[in-house]
Amino acid sequence: MEEEEEEARALLAGGPGAPSALPALCDPGRLAHRLLVLLLMCFLGFGSYFCYDNPAALQSQFKRDMQVNTTKFMLLYAWYSWPNVVLCFFGGFLIDRVFGIRWGTIIFSCFVCTGQVVFALGGIFNAFWLMEFGRFVFGIGGESLAVAQNTYAVSWFKGKELNLVFGLQLSMARIVSMINLMKPNSKQKIECLDTRGKVGWGVGTKGGITCVLSLICALALAYLDHRVERILHKEQGKTGEVIKLTDVKDFSLPLWLIFIICVSYYVACLFLSLFILVFFIEKFGFSSEAASAINSVVYVISAPMSPVFGLLVDKTGRNIVWVLCAVAATLASHMMLALTLWNPWIAMCLLGISYSLLACTLWPMVAFVVPEHQLGTAYGLLRAIFFNNLPDISLWVSEYLLLSYFS
């Protein structure tokens, strides 16, 4: 006990016990230490982001070597999404009530690693059912790990650089997705296949390495979080309240409004990118390559701009005002596309800017209206609501497009 008190005094007061070379990096109250934690948080979801898009990046190779059609190939994404209709919520609840943020993050990281290994084994042994099972296990951990990532961010950065942190997390996700979905050249395609031409060792080793990296980050974050709690005596400031499943019905109206805004906005923004290629080709006469380039600009812009806007919001505050600006800009971009013949680059660039602004502004607002002991459950419920609405909205949009073509 005396050693812990001496360490705390040395680190927090700059006492003689602090090593001269590492005081800032080891001091929980210093910016350098928070930046180290931020780096680990950003890479915490790296493996999940990278492996999620692996099948799409090599879709042709998967369909050829596994001898499956497009419908069966899409089951790799369906098996990821289906468990998250409910498991996101329960994952967040388990973080709050059972595991705690540290063990919850480690456990869900292990699910991600295990799922990716099983997925790779399915490719090696040419067993598509095993790949489907791997994606199911991967899905159990993937979105719950994102919930843990959000909860960690609030725990460490609430009241400081929270909007910037959420912006950086979004930026990391977009960068990884863009790298992964870049059209691979012939050499890269060959590297992702084994000598028999089956999807296997390349996907397994590359994806597995990124998942192990995420697991290492989870372990490092758990150690640093425990160390800070011990040094700063954070346990003494906790209320001791424990969340119950019935607490969900008592969530405040502002939180439910945040849920509605989030789901509605992501539908308007992300679903637009899924179905707008035909619109660009039919209305503006673009080639499929040009339409794809215009469509991707939303994500290209969001990668660098999300942390910039996050820093801006941290400096100015007024998250609600910025959310209103983002929604208004998104509405303006949709009106440009629907009602004018202006070059669609203008509307899509505006959409990219508004998406970047909203993403780094809206998600941190959950922390302002929810007690700390309910944070994981709130973020889990938000993702669960999104996944619950995803299939219905996809079907509705598809039917609308079908009727438009044949009317």
C-alpha positions in Angstrom: 0.0 0.0 0.0 2.8 2.4 0.8 4.5 1.6 -2.5 1.2 2.5 -4.4 1.0 5.8 -2.5 4.6 6.6 -3.2 4.0 5.9 -7.0 0.9 8.1 -7.0 2.7 11.0 -5.3 5.7 10.6 -7.7 3.5 10.6 -10.8 0.9 13.1 -9.9 3.1 15.6 -8.0 6.2 15.2 -10.0 8.0 13.9 -7.0 11.5 12.5 -6.9 10.3 9.0 -7.4 9.3 9.7 -11.0 11.7 8.6 -13.7 13.0 11.7 -15.5 12.7 10.2 -18.9 9.0 9.1 -18.7 7.1 11.4 -16.4 4.6 12.7 -19.0 4.0 9.3 -20.6 3.4 7.6 -17.2 1.4 10.4 -15.5 -2.4 9.8 -15.9 -3.0 13.5 -15.7 -0.7 14.5 -18.6 -1.6 14.8 -22.2 1.1 12.4 -23.4 -0.5 9.6 -21.3 -3.9 10.3 -22.7 -2.5 10.3 -26.3 -1.0 6.8 -25.6 -4.4 5.6 -24.5 -6.0 7.2 -27.5 -3.6 5.4 -29.9 -4.6 2.1 -28.3 -8.3 2.9 -28.5 -8.0 3.7 -32.2 -6.2 0.4 -32.9 -8.6 -1.5 -30.7 -11.1 -1.9 -33.5 -8.5 -2.2 -36.3 -8.8 -6.0 -36.6 -12.6 -5.9 -36.6 -12.7 -3.2 -39.3 -10.2 -4.9 -41.5 -11.6 -8.4 -41.3 -15.2 -7.2 -41.8 -14.4 -6.0 -45.3 -12.2 -8.9 -46.3 -14.9 -10.8 -48.2 -16.0 -7.7 -50.1 -12.5 -6.9 -51.1 -12.0 -10.3 -52.6 -15.5 -11.1 -53.7 -14.6 -12.5 -57.1 -12.0 -14.8 -55.6 -14.4 -16.0 -52.9 -17.2 -16.8 -55.4 -14.8 -18.5 -57.8 -12.8 -20.6 -55.4 -15.7 -21.5 -53.0 -18.1 -22.0 -55.9 -20.9 -19.9 -54.5 -23.3 -17.4 -56.0 -23.9 -13.8 -54.9 -26.8 -14.7 -52.7 -24.8 -17.3 -50.8 -21.8 -15.0 -50.6 -23.9 -12.3 -49.0 -24.6 -14.7 -46.1 -21.1 -13.9 -44.9 -22.4 -10.5 -44.0 -25.9 -11.7 -43.0 -24.3 -14.0 -40.4 -22.4 -11.0 -39.0 -25.5 -8.8 -38.8 -28.1 -11.2 -37.5 -26.6 -11.8 -34.0 -26.1 -8.1 -33.6 -29.9 -7.5 -33.7 -29.9 -8.4 -30.0 -26.3 -9.1 -29.0 -25.1 -5.5 -29.3 -27.5 -4.6 -26.5 -26.6 -7.5 -24.3 -23.0 -7.0 -25.0 -23.3 -3.4 -23.6 -25.3 -4.7 -20.7 -22.7 -7.3 -19.9 -20.0 -4.6 -20.0 -21.9 -2.5 -17.5 -23.2 -5.3 -15.2 -21.0 -8.4 -15.4 -17.6 -8.1 -17.1 -16.7 -4.5 -16.6 -15.1 -2.5 -19.4 -11.7 -4.2 -19.1 -12.7 -7.8 -19.2 -15.6 -7.1 -21.6 -13.1 -5.6 -24.1 -10.7 -8.6 -23.8 -13.5 -11.1 -24.1 -15.0 -9.5 -27.2 -11.6 -9.2 -28.7 -11.1 -12.9 -28.2 -14.4 -13.5 -30.0 -13.2 -11.5 -33.0 -9.9 -13.4 -33.1 -11.6 -16.8 -32.8 -14.1 -15.9 -35.5 -11.4 -14.8 -37.9 -9.4 -18.0 -37.3 -12.5 -20.2 -37.9 -13.3 -18.2 -41.0 -9.8 -18.7 -42.4 -9.9 -22.4 -41.6 -13.1 -22.6 -43.6 -11.3 -21.1 -46.6 -8.3 -23.4 -46.2 -10.4 -26.6 -46.0 -12.9 -25.4 -48.6 -15.8 -25.5 -46.2 -18.1 -22.6 -46.7 -20.3 -23.6 -43.8 -17.3 -23.2 -41.5 -16.7 -19.8 -43.0 -20.3 -18.8 -42.2 -19.9 -20.1 -38.6 -16.7 -18.0 -38.3 -18.4 -14.9 -39.4 -21.2 -15.6 -36.9 -18.6 -15.8 -34.0 -16.8 -12.8 -35.4 -20.1 -10.9 -35.4 -20.7 -11.7 -31.7 -17.5 -9.9 -30.8 -17.3 -7.2 -33.5 -20.1 -4.8 -32.7 -19.8 -5.4 -28.9 -16.1 -4.5 -29.2 -17.2 -1.2 -30.8 -19.5 -0.7 -27.8 -16.6 -1.2 -25.5 -14.5 1.2 -27.6 -17.1 3.9 -27.2 -17.4 3.2 -23.4 -13.6 3.4 -23.0 -13.6 6.7 -24.9 -16.1 8.3 -22.6 -14.4 6.9 -19.5 -11.1 8.5 -20.4 -12.0 11.7 -22.4 -15.4 12.9 -21.2 -15.1 16.7 -20.6 -11.8 16.9 -22.4 -11.3 15.8 -26.0 -14.3 13.5 -26.4 -15.5 14.7 -29.8 -12.0 14.6 -31.2 -11.6 11.0 -29.9 -14.9 9.9 -31.6 -13.7 11.6 -34.8 -10.4 9.8 -34.7 -12.1 6.5 -34.2 -14.3 7.1 -37.2 -11.3 8.2 -39.2 -9.5 5.0 -38.4 -12.5 2.9 -39.4 -12.8 4.8 -42.7 -9.1 4.5 -43.5 -9.0 0.8 -42.8 -12.1 0.2 -45.0 -10.6 2.3 -47.9 -7.3 0.4 -47.7 -9.1 -2.9 -47.6 -11.6 -2.2 -50.4 -9.0 -0.8 -52.8 -9.2 -2.9 -55.9 -6.3 -5.3 -55.5 -3.9 -5.9 -58.3 -3.0 -9.3 -59.7 -0.1 -9.8 -57.3 -2.1 -8.9 -54.3 -4.9 -11.3 -55.4 -2.4 -14.1 -55.7 -1.0 -13.4 -52.3 -4.5 -13.8 -50.8 -4.8 -17.3 -52.2 -2.9 -20.4 -51.3 -1.1 -22.7 -53.8 -4.3 -24.6 -54.5 -6.2 -21.5 -55.5 -8.5 -21.6 -52.4 -9.1 -18.6 -50.2 -7.0 -19.4 -47.2 -3.6 -18.6 -45.9 -3.4 -15.0 -47.1 -6.7 -14.0 -45.7 -6.2 -15.9 -42.5 -2.7 -14.6 -41.7 -3.4 -11.0 -42.6 -6.7 -10.8 -40.9 -5.4 -12.9 -37.9 -2.5 -10.5 -37.4 -4.8 -7.5 -37.2 -7.1 -9.2 -34.7 -4.1 -10.2 -32.5 -3.1 -6.5 -32.7 -6.5 -5.5 -31.4 -6.3 -8.1 -28.6 -2.9 -6.7 -27.5 -4.5 -3.2 -27.5 -7.3 -4.5 -25.3 -4.9 -6.0 -22.8 -2.8 -2.9 -22.7 -5.9 -0.7 -22.2 -7.0 -3.0 -19.4 -3.6 -2.6 -17.6 -3.5 1.2 -18.1 -7.1 1.6 -17.0 -6.6 -0.5 -13.8 -3.4 1.5 -13.1 -5.1 4.8 -13.4 -8.0 3.7 -11.2 -5.5 2.6 -8.6 -3.4 5.7 -8.7 -6.3 8.2 -8.9 -8.5 6.2 -6.5 -11.4 6.4 -9.0 -13.3 3.7 -7.1 -13.9 6.1 -4.3 -15.8 8.5 -6.7 -18.2 5.8 -8.0 -21.8 5.7 -6.8 -22.0 1.9 -6.6 -25.2 1.9 -8.7 -25.7 -1.2 -10.8 -27.8 -1.3 -14.0 -30.7 -3.6 -14.4 -32.4 -4.6 -17.7 -35.6 -2.8 -16.6 -33.6 0.5 -16.5 -33.9 0.7 -20.2 -37.6 1.8 -20.0 -36.4 4.7 -17.8 -33.9 6.0 -20.3 -34.5 9.7 -20.8 -36.3 11.3 -23.8 -33.1 13.0 -25.0 -31.4 9.6 -25.3 -34.3 8.2 -27.3 -34.2 11.3 -29.6 -30.4 10.7 -30.1 -31.3 7.1 -31.1 -33.9 8.3 -33.6 -31.6 10.9 -35.1 -28.7 8.4 -35.4 -30.7 5.7 -37.1 -32.6 8.1 -39.4 -29.4 10.0 -40.4 -27.4 6.9 -41.1 -30.2 5.5 -43.3 -30.2 8.8 -45.3 -26.5 8.9 -45.6 -25.2 5.3 -45.8 -28.1 3.8 -47.7 -27.8 6.5 -50.2 -24.3 5.3 -51.0 -25.6 1.7 -51.4 -28.2 2.5 -54.0 -27.2 5.7 -55.7 -24.8 4.2 -58.4 -27.7 3.5 -60.7 -29.1 7.0 -60.0 -25.8 8.6 -61.2 -25.7 6.4 -64.3 -29.3 7.0 -65.3 -29.7 10.7 -64.4 -26.2 12.1 -65.2 -25.0 9.5 -67.8 -21.8 8.6 -65.8 -19.9 5.4 -66.4 -20.0 2.8 -63.6 -16.4 3.7 -62.7 -17.2 7.5 -62.5 -20.3 6.7 -60.4 -18.3 4.6 -58.0 -15.7 7.4 -57.6 -18.4 10.0 -56.8 -20.0 7.6 -54.4 -16.7 7.0 -52.5 -16.0 10.7 -51.9 -18.2 10.6 -48.7 -15.8 8.2 -47.0 -12.7 9.8 -48.5 -13.7 13.1 -47.0 -14.8 11.7 -43.6 -11.4 10.1 -43.0 -9.4 13.4 -42.6 -12.3 15.7 -41.7 -13.9 13.8 -38.7 -11.0 14.5 -36.3 -10.8 18.1 -37.5 -14.5 18.7 -36.8 -14.2 16.8 -33.5 -11.5 19.2 -32.4 -13.6 22.2 -33.5 -16.6 21.0 -31.5 -14.4 20.3 -28.5 -13.3 23.9 -28.6 -16.7 25.5 -29.2 -19.1 23.1 -27.5 -22.8 23.3 -28.5 -23.1 19.8 -29.9 -26.8 20.2 -30.6 -26.2 23.2 -32.8 -23.5 21.3 -34.8 -25.9 18.3 -35.2 -28.5 20.6 -36.6 -26.0 22.0 -39.1 -25.0 18.5 -40.2 -28.6 17.5 -40.7 -29.4 20.7 -42.6 -26.4 20.2 -44.9 -27.4 16.6 -45.5 -30.9 17.7 -46.5 -29.4 20.3 -48.8 -27.2 17.7 -50.5 -30.2 15.4 -51.1 -32.2 18.2 -52.6 -29.4 19.1 -54.9 -29.3 15.5 -56.2 -33.1 15.2 -56.5 -34.1 18.6 -57.8 -31.2 20.0 -59.8 -28.9 18.9 -62.6 -25.8 20.3 -60.8 -22.7 18.2 -60.9 -23.2 15.5 -58.2 -19.7 16.0 -56.9 -20.9 19.2 -55.2 -23.7 17.4 -53.3 -21.6 14.3 -52.4 -18.8 16.5 -51.1 -21.3 18.4 -49.0 -22.7 15.0 -47.8 -19.2 13.9 -46.8 -18.6 17.1 -44.8 -22.0 16.8 -43.0 -21.5 13.1 -42.3 -18.1 13.8 -40.7 -19.5 16.6 -38.6 -22.5 14.5 -37.3 -20.5 11.4 -36.6 -18.1 13.1 -34.2 -20.8 15.2 -32.6 -23.8 13.0 -32.1 -22.2 9.8 -30.6 -20.5 11.7 -27.7 -23.9 13.2 -26.7 -24.9 9.8 -25.3 -22.4 10.4 -22.5 -24.1 13.7 -21.6 -27.5 12.2 -21.0 -26.7 8.7 -19.5 -25.1 7.9 -16.1 -21.7 6.3 -16.3 -22.9 2.9 -15.1 -25.4 2.7 -18.0 -23.0 3.8 -20.8 -22.3 0.4 -22.3 -26.0 -0.5 -22.3 -26.9 2.8 -24.0 -24.3 2.4 -26.8 -25.2 -1.3 -27.2 -28.9 -0.4 -27.5 -28.1 2.3 -30.1 -26.3 -0.3 -32.3 -29.0 -2.9 -31.7 -31.7 -0.5 -32.9 -29.7 0.3 -36.0 -29.2 -3.4 -36.8 -32.9 -4.1 -36.2 -33.9 -1.5 -38.7 -31.2 -2.4 -41.3 -33.0 -5.3 -43.0 -36.4 -3.7 -43.2 -35.0 -0.4 -44.6 -32.9 -2.3 -47.1 -35.9 -4.3 -48.3 -38.1 -1.1 -48.5 -35.5 0.7 -50.6 -35.0 -2.3 -52.9 -38.7 -2.6 -53.5 -39.0 1.1 -54.2 -36.2 1.0 -56.7 -37.8 -2.1 -58.3 -41.1 -0.4 -58.7 -39.4 2.7 -60.1 -37.8 0.7 -62.8 -40.9 -1.2 -63.9 -43.5 1.6 -63.5 
